Amino acid sequence: MPETRFHLIRHALVEPKARTVFYGAMDVPLCDLALRQDASLFRWLAARLPRPATWVTSNLARTRATAMAIFAAGYPEQPLATEPDLAEQHLGDWQGIAHDALAGMLRHPAHPFWPHAAEEEPPGGESFATVQARVGAVLDRLAEDHAGGEVVIVAHGGSIRAALAHALGLSGHQALAFSVRNLGVTRLERVAADWRVAAVNEEPWTAPDWE
């Protein structure tokens, strides 16, 4: 089977009010100020991403808006396939609550680098293991459908961590140790039945000013 290359991009920064709560799978808008401030990043993405490529987003509007911003920065506009199973972890009853309200609702000790453990299943929501399963199934299917091609996915921090867990056979606890930056590029390669991680959080490098 030929090598299939995936380029996973976390959506742009969301608006300030949404950042004060756990928004999970809520549909929240992007930050207008950040879109302007990140103009150079969008231009870099437009130049860096492969052409041609199949473009895929989750069903949440912030991923489609991010893809459209990349097109506006110079990448030729493409059809956007929608994969709901690439959405962010659904936090059920926790969605919309303030960050400082979560501690008293946890059943497991919080992850060292995340507000809750991978094992937590919020009431009415899903565990990280469920996210891993649905994201992994999408990646395997896309690898079959686009064998030998380039696939650009605009998704979420949680779904990109789940993709890394799927590629590397990691536990949820291990996957949550990845820091996934907004607009960073994570590159995965499917070779036959195996996965290879080519990059995590790839972004433009700027030489330091030592003067």
C-alpha positions in Angstrom: 0.0 0.0 0.0 1.5 3.4 -0.9 2.3 6.0 1.8 -0.6 8.3 2.8 0.3 11.6 4.5 -1.9 13.4 6.9 -1.5 17.1 7.9 -3.5 17.8 11.0 -4.1 21.4 12.0 -5.7 22.6 15.2 -8.2 25.4 14.6 -7.4 29.0 15.3 -7.8 30.5 18.7 -11.5 30.9 19.8 -13.0 34.2 21.1 -12.1 35.3 24.7 -15.5 34.6 26.3 -15.4 30.9 25.2 -12.0 30.5 26.7 -13.3 31.2 30.2 -15.4 28.0 30.1 -15.0 24.3 29.1 -16.5 24.6 25.6 -15.6 21.0 24.4 -17.9 20.2 21.5 -19.9 23.5 21.7 -19.9 25.6 18.5 -17.9 28.7 19.5 -16.6 31.4 17.1 -12.9 32.2 16.4 -11.3 35.3 17.9 -11.3 38.2 15.3 -8.2 39.8 16.9 -6.2 36.5 16.8 -7.2 36.0 13.2 -5.6 39.4 12.4 -2.5 38.8 14.6 -1.9 35.3 13.1 -2.0 36.5 9.5 1.6 35.5 8.9 0.8 32.0 10.3 -2.0 31.6 7.8 0.2 32.7 5.0 2.8 30.1 6.1 0.2 27.4 6.2 -1.1 28.4 2.7 2.5 28.0 1.4 3.4 24.9 3.5 0.5 22.6 3.0 0.6 20.2 0.0 -1.1 20.7 -3.3 -3.1 18.9 -4.3 -4.7 17.5 -1.2 -8.0 16.3 0.2 -9.3 18.7 2.8 -11.4 17.5 5.8 -12.8 19.4 8.8 -14.9 18.4 11.8 -18.5 19.4 12.0 -17.8 22.3 14.3 -17.7 25.8 12.6 -14.4 26.8 14.0 -12.6 24.2 11.9 -14.3 25.3 8.7 -13.6 28.9 9.5 -9.9 28.1 10.0 -9.8 26.3 6.6 -11.4 29.3 4.9 -8.8 31.6 6.5 -6.0 29.4 5.1 -7.6 29.7 1.6 -7.9 33.5 2.0 -4.2 33.6 2.8 -3.3 32.1 -0.5 -4.1 28.3 -0.7 -6.4 27.6 -3.6 -9.9 27.1 -2.2 -10.9 23.4 -1.9 -14.1 21.4 -1.2 -14.3 20.7 2.5 -15.4 17.2 3.5 -17.1 17.1 6.9 -16.3 14.3 9.4 -18.3 14.7 12.6 -16.2 12.0 14.3 -13.2 14.4 14.2 -15.0 16.7 16.6 -13.6 17.7 20.0 -14.4 15.6 23.1 -18.0 16.1 24.1 -18.0 17.2 27.7 -21.7 16.7 28.4 -22.9 18.6 31.5 -19.5 20.1 31.9 -19.8 22.1 28.7 -20.2 25.8 29.5 -19.0 25.7 33.1 -16.2 27.9 34.4 -12.8 26.3 34.8 -12.7 26.7 38.5 -16.0 24.9 38.9 -14.6 21.5 37.6 -12.5 20.3 40.6 -15.5 19.3 42.7 -17.0 17.2 39.9 -14.1 15.0 39.2 -14.1 11.3 40.0 -10.5 10.7 39.2 -7.4 12.8 40.0 -6.8 15.4 37.3 -4.1 14.7 34.7 -0.8 16.6 35.3 -1.2 18.6 32.1 -5.0 18.6 31.6 -8.0 19.6 33.8 -9.3 16.1 34.1 -8.1 12.5 33.7 -8.5 10.6 30.4 -10.7 8.1 32.3 -13.3 10.8 33.2 -16.6 10.4 31.4 -18.6 13.6 32.0 -22.3 13.1 32.7 -24.0 13.1 29.3 -20.6 13.3 27.6 -17.8 10.9 26.4 -14.5 9.7 27.7 -11.2 10.3 25.9 -11.2 6.6 25.0 -14.3 7.2 23.0 -12.6 10.1 21.2 -9.7 7.8 20.4 -11.9 5.1 19.0 -13.9 7.4 16.7 -10.9 9.4 15.5 -8.9 6.3 14.8 -11.7 4.8 12.7 -11.8 8.0 10.6 -8.1 8.0 10.0 -8.0 4.4 9.0 -10.9 4.9 6.6 -9.3 8.1 5.1 -6.0 6.2 4.7 -7.8 3.5 2.7 -9.9 6.0 0.6 -6.9 8.3 -0.2 -4.1 5.8 -0.3 -0.9 7.4 -1.6 -2.4 10.9 -1.3 -2.2 14.0 0.9 -4.9 14.7 3.4 -5.3 18.0 5.3 -7.4 17.8 8.4 -8.5 20.9 10.4 -9.6 19.6 13.8 -9.2 20.1 17.5 -6.6 19.6 20.3 -8.5 16.6 21.6 -8.9 14.9 18.2 -5.3 15.5 17.3 -4.2 14.0 20.6 -6.5 11.1 19.8 -4.9 10.7 16.4 -1.4 10.6 17.9 -2.6 8.0 20.4 -4.0 5.9 17.5 -0.8 6.2 15.5 1.5 5.3 18.5 -0.8 2.9 20.4 -0.8 5.3 23.4 -3.1 5.3 26.4 -5.3 8.3 26.9 -3.2 9.4 29.9 -0.1 9.4 27.6 -1.9 11.2 24.8 -2.9 14.0 27.1 0.7 14.8 27.7 0.9 16.3 24.1 0.6 20.0 23.9 -1.2 20.8 20.7 -0.9 24.4 19.6 -3.5 26.4 17.7 -2.5 26.4 14.0 0.4 24.0 14.5 0.8 21.2 12.0 1.0 17.5 13.2 2.0 15.2 10.4 1.2 11.5 10.4 2.1 8.9 7.7 0.3 5.7 7.1 2.6 3.1 5.5 0.8 -0.3 4.8 -0.7 -1.1 8.2 1.7 1.0 10.2 1.7 4.6 11.3 4.6 7.0 11.5 4.7 10.4 13.2 6.7 12.9 11.1 6.1 16.1 13.2 4.1 17.5 16.1 3.3 21.2 16.3 5.3 22.2 13.2 5.3 25.9 12.8 7.5 28.6 11.2 10.9 29.0 12.7 12.2 32.5 13.3 15.9 33.1 14.0 16.4 34.7 17.4 17.7 38.2 17.6 20.9 37.9 19.6 21.7 41.6 19.4 
